[in-house]
Amino acid sequence: MKEYKIIEIKLSEAEAKMNDMAKRGWEVTSTDAYLGGVGRTKAGTPMLIVFEREVKD
């Protein structure tokens, strides 16, 4: 069975978050810029990251 998690994060923080989640067994499924968010700079642009991992029943 798979477990999923969706987070919203600033573009400038995304790489560190993805590496942190990978250490906990999460894999990135997809990413996208969040058009509903407001970023004043490119680094502050909101993005969505979808993670997944296997869980045992």
N, C-alpha and C positions, 0 to 999 in steps of 0.2 A: 504494500500500500504506500502511496505517496502523500506527503504533507506539503502544503504550499503556503507561502507567505508573500505578501505584497507590501512594499514600503515606499514612501515618498521621501526623497532626500535631495539635498543640493548637489549639483553636478560636481562641485569641488570636493565633496565628501564621499562621493560614490565609490571610488577605488578602494579607499581604506575600509569602507563598510563591506564591500564585496569580499575583500581578503579576510576580514574578521568573521564573516558568516561562513566562508569556506572552511575555516578552522573548526567550525561547529558542525560540519557535515552538509551544509547547504550548497547547492549549485545554482548558478544564475540560469534561469530559463529564458528571460527576455528583459529588455530595457527599452524605455521610450521617454522622450521629452514630455513633460506634463503640460499640455497647452492651457489647462485651466489655472495653472499657477502663475505667479508673477515673480520674475527675477529681474533685478536691477542691473546685474552684470551677467556675463556668460557663465562665470563660476557659480553664481547664485541661482542659475536656472533650475527649477525643480524638475526632477525626473522620477519615474516609477521603475522599480526593479522587482521582478518576480523571481522568487527562489523556490526550489523544491528539494526534498530529501526523502529518502526511504525511511519508513518507520515500520517497526515490527508490531504485529497484532498482539 
